[in-house]
Amino acid sequence: MVVPILDTPLEEADSFHLFRARVEQRKPDLSLEDEVLAEAIRTILIQTEGHPLSIELVAAWVGVRSLHGIADDLKKDPLKLLRVPPYGHRLGPARHRSIEDCFGWVAGLLPQNRRRACPASPRCPTPSTKRPGR
């Protein structure tokens, strides 16, 4: 994605449009038109190098940190904000622990007559399948 260089208006950069869309999802009342914020946004986009995944991960911090704080952190340690989710690492639902657990959960959502499409094996267990150590 295009990253805004020093003289390029933010509106001309694809990366800004993605960042703005993600920020509006998290904090719809935050105005990104402020010139003071524009410099922080430009820094954020330059530090993420316009990579969509990086922009998504950084935008998740909006509302938890200020845009200037995010920009400063990216300058100091670019990976810090990209490694740790805003609210820390949390244990999610059991279905998130492994692909097998996810398949088992999905199989449980299917009507009984459709579960045959998912063979009973360690790669795609039925919800009643118990694996050793679980």
Summary of the structure (lengths in Angstrom):
residues: 134
radius of gyration: 21.0
end to end distance: 43.2
largest distance: 61.5
contacts: 333
relative contact order: 0.10
helix: 53%
strand: 3%
